[in-house]
Amino acid sequence: MLPDNEKSRPKLATDKLSFFEVIDAAELASRWSIPKTWILEQTRSRASEPIPCVRLGRYVRFEWDSPALLKWWQSKRR
């Protein structure tokens, strides 16, 4: 049962969104057991199939378990 303050709170647009763990290139490289430099190279626009990422200036972040990243991973498993 929800507390009274939760029942009366208006729903925000973000309530419907799914959030994913945001990780950096070093963490993704660690999870996939490959070099960080390879990850960064695969995020560049010149890569044939760039890894889906979010660019924040010079910083690159990945949404772990996001549909886009999972789809990219599945395409490489063939």
GIBEL-V480336 format. One line per field, one symbol per residue. ss: DSSP state (h for helix, s for strand, l for the rest). phi: phi as a letter, one per 20 degrees, with the letter a starting at -180 (. if undefined). A space follows every 50 residues. Layout:
# GIBEL-V480336
ss: ???
phi: ???
This chain:
# GIBEL-V480336
ss: lllhhhhhllllhhhhllllsssshhhhhhhhlllhhhhhhlllllllll lllsssllssssssllhhhhhhhhhhll
phi: .efgfffefffegffeeeddfecefffffffelcffffgfffefffffcf ffbdecmeecccefmfgffffffffeff
